[in-house]
C-alpha cells in the first residue's frame, strides 16, 4: 500500500491543503482590523504554551493557571483542556492585549502564531510518520489577506518560529492519545492518576517540586547531561514528565529504572 497523496485524502468541503502553494498575508498596525482577532476567542493552550507564557510573565505555572485560564471539557472527553480566559470587559479582549498590540508577542501561543493558517495532522497515514496539512483561514474581519506579502507554508513556519512549538505540540498529542485510551483504572475524572497527569502537563512548577520531594530522578537511569537539563529547564522537565507518564499510565518503557 502506498502513502495517500493530498488528492487521494478526503478533506471537509471548502478545505484544501495549501501544500506547496503560496498565500498572501500580512498583519501590522496600519490595518484597520489590527487586533480584532484578539477579541472573543476560544484559545486552547497546550503545555508548552503555558511554559512560555508563565516564564514571559515571571509568575509560577500555578499562578498563571489561576489568573488567566480555565479548565474545560475539550476535544478529549477523558482529560480536561486548558482555555485562555478573555478579559471581563465589553470587548472580551485577550488579557495580553495592550494599547500597541500583543504584550507577549515573542511568547504568544501556537494558535496565535499559526494564524492565518490552521494545522491538521494525520497521525494514521498509510505508511510512515504522521503527516501535517495546513489550510488557509478566511475570517471576514481580517484584512491581512489583502496585503501583497506572499508566503509559502515553510516560510511562514520559520518566520513565526513555529517549528519548536509544533515539535512540542506533537509530544503533547502523543500524551493526549494515551489519555483517550482511559488509563485511569476506573478512577474517573479528577482521580489521583488524572491529577498527577494534570500536574505534569499543565503545572510544571508544581511538578518540579514533586520531582524534588520524591527524588523521582533518582529512580531512573538518566545520563548527567539530561539530568542537568531537567533540573534547570522547564521544557526538558516536561519531556521527562511525558516519558514518566507513558511509563506509569501505559507501561511504555520510556525510562529505565535503577536496579
N, C-alpha and C positions, 0 to 999 in steps of 0.2 A: 504494500500500500504506500502511495506517495503522499507527501505533505500537501494539504489543501492549499490552493492559492487563494488570494483575496477574492478572485472572481468566483471560485467554487464555494467559498464560505458564504453563508447567508447572514445578512445584517438586517436590522429593523428598517422599515420603509423610511426613505428620506435620509438614511445614514450610509454614507460611503466612506471608507477609509481613505485618507489622503495618500498613503503610500509615499511615492517619490514626488508627488505633485507639490507645487508651491501655493502659498496663500498670502494675502495682503493683510497686514495688521500693524497698528502702532497705537500706543497709549501714552498720552502726555498731557500736561496741564492746559495746553491750548485747545483741547477738545471740549465742546460744550457739555459732553456727557461725563467728563472726568470725575471719578469716584462714585458714579451712580451704581457701579457693580459692588460697592462696599456697603450696601444697604439691603435689609430684609433678605439675608441669605441664610441658607441652611448649609453650614460648612462643617463637614465631619473632619475631625482631627485624628491623625494617625500617631502612633507612639513617637516617631522621630519628629513630627511637627511639634509635639509638646516639649520635647527636649530643647529644640531650637528656640522656641518662644519663651520658655521659662528662663533659659540662660540669657536671652536678649533682655528680658525684663529684670533680671537679677533677683528672682524670687525662687522659692522651692517649688518643686512639681506639685506638692500638695496645695500650696497657696494658689498656684496657677489654676488647678482644677477647681478649687473653691470659688475663686474670684471670676473666672472667665468661661467656665464650661458647665455643661450638664450631661449626665449620663442618660442616654435614651435607647429605646429599642430600635436598632438599625437593621441593616440587611441580614445580619446573623441573629436568628431568634434565640440562640443559646448563649450569647455573650453580649454585654452592653457595648454600645458605641458612645463615643465622646463627641459632643457637638459644641461648637463655639457659640456662646451666648451673645446676641446682639445687645447693644446698649438700650436702656429703658427710656428712650426718647421717642418723639413722634416719628422720626425717620428710621428708627431701629437700625442705627448705624453700627458698623463694626466697632468694637471697643478700642481698636488700634488706629482708627481713622482720625487724623489731625487736620488742622486748617490747611496744610500744604500737601496732604495726601497720607499715605501709609507711613506710620511711625515705626513699623517693624519690618520695613520692606526687605532688608537683606535676609531676614529670617522668617518671611511670610510662609504660610502653609503651602503644601504641594498643590492643593486645589487652586489657590490664587496664582501660583507660578505657571500652572498648566494652561490657564485661560489665555486665549480663546479656544484652546483645544480641549477635547475630552479624551481620556485614555481608557482603553479596554484591553484586557489581557485574556487570551485563550490559553488556559492552563492545561487543556487536554487536547493538544494538537495530535494529528495522526501519527506524527513522529517528531522526535527531537524535543528541544526546550520550549517552554511557553512562548507564545508569540504575542507581541503587543501591536495594537492598532490605535491610530489617532484620527479623530473626527473633528471637523471644524464646527463650532457653535455659531449661532446667528441670532443673538438677542436684539430685538428692535431698539432697545435703549442705547446700545453700544455703537458708536460711530467710528470706532477704530478700524472697522473693516473697510472704510472708505479711504484710508491712508495709502500712500504709494509704497511704503516699505514692504519688501517681498521676502518671504522666508520659505525654507524647506523645514520639515519637521526636525531633522537633525540640527539645523541651525538654531531653531527655537529652543530645543532642549539644552543646547550648550549655552545659549545666551541667558536663559532663565536659571541656569545652574540646577537643572532638574535631574541630572544623572545620579547624583548621590541620593536625592530624595527617592527616586524610582527604585534604586537598589535596596534602600532600607524598607520601602513600602512592599517590595516583593518578599522580604523576610517576614514582614507582618502578615502578608497574605498566606504564607505557609502556616503561621500560627492560627489564623482565622479558620483555615481548613481543618486543623486539628480540633478547634473549639466546636466547629459544626458537627463533628463526629460524636459530640456529647461525652467527653472524657471525665465527667464529674461524678461518676459512680453513684448515681441516684441522689446526690446531694441537692440538686435543684439550684435555682437562682440564688446567688449570694451565699452559697455554701462555702466551707473552708477552702476547698481547692480553687473555686472560682475567685474568691477573694485574693488568694495568692497570685493567681494569673492576672487579675486586675492590677495588683500592685506592681508586678514585673513590667507589664505593658504600659501602664499609664502613670504610675507614681514612682519614677526612677529613684528619687532621693530616699523615699522610704525603703525601697528595695536595697539600696546601698547600705542603709543601716541594718537591714535584715541580714545581708551577707556578712557584715562585720559581727553582729551579735551572735550568729550561729556558726561563725567561722566556715562559711559554706565553701570558700575556695580551697580550704584545706582538705575537703573531701574528695577532690578530683586531681588527676594528673594534668596540670596546666603549666606550660613552659613559662620561664621567667618573663619573657617579652610580653606574652599575652596577659600574664598576671599584672604586670606593671600597667598595661593599657587599661585593664578592667578596673584597677584601683584608682586610676586617675582620669578616666574618660567615660562620660555617660553613654556614648554610642557603643563603646566596647562592652560596657556593663550590660546594655540592652541586648547585644548579641549573645553574651553569656547567658542572660536570663532566658532568651528564647531556647537556647540549647538545653538549659536545665528543665524548662517546662516540657520540651519534647521528651526528655528522659522520664520525668516523673508522671506525666499525664498519658503519654503514648508509648512508653517503653522503647523509644528510638535511641539507639546507642550513640548519642552525640557527644557524650563526655565519658571519660574513663575514670572509674572510681579507684581510689587508692586501696591496695590490699590491706 
